[in-house]
């Protein structure tokens, strides 16, 4: 039986929050975070607010991450940000392969793999996002798509580093739509991902892997989702833009966690 770890809840602020707004949100999360213990909280502000958020969160248990990176360490890549720059700004985490990056900006599975490797090399924890579109789900291709994105994202990682990768299952049809996957739908894919990890890395590694769910998570649905055996926490978009709803999700996950321990 796999031992559940405390909920991991990451907030993806996407392209929201100016500098003063980001400082206010980071400060409010910092203040309220003890009320969601033992949940692990991480925020992913836009690049321009990273250093300011790091300053606001310094000395607290709230982690900081970015939403994207480039795989090269430096060079003539106008508009891009390297892993070392993120570390410099105070990040410990970085999202890779978010569906908005894949579907709006045309990032490939191979790009996600390069980014995961670059993040690991710099000492960051990549949060590798995978998820099928509605069309793919309706065509019965969910597992095929998840497997393809997962294997490409994890390609070429040394055994010792794989444990640093956090995974996020985010069905594209549930992101920003208000249409959450049911706990059963989410668990089915989480269990599949854990099974594939077990085949690739062994059962112990798979049991310890953190697999988040993302897609219209709110305080009202976090409890029932976290009750599922293979859901270790959440990647939250819209509801992470207010401290109260972000912390509300974390508190609901903790409530479920205490019951499943
Ligand atoms: C996300 O951006 O990763 C996300 C899950 O967004 P939302 O919670 O708004 O669906």
Boltz pocket constraint, residues with backbone or C-beta under 6 A from the ligand:
constraints:
  - pocket:
      binder: B
      contacts: [[A, 12], [A, 14], [A, 170], [A, 174], [A, 175], [A, 176], [A, 177], [A, 178], [A, 214], [A, 215], [A, 216], [A, 217], [A, 235], [A, 236], [A, 237], [A, 238], [A, 239]]
      max_distance: 6.0
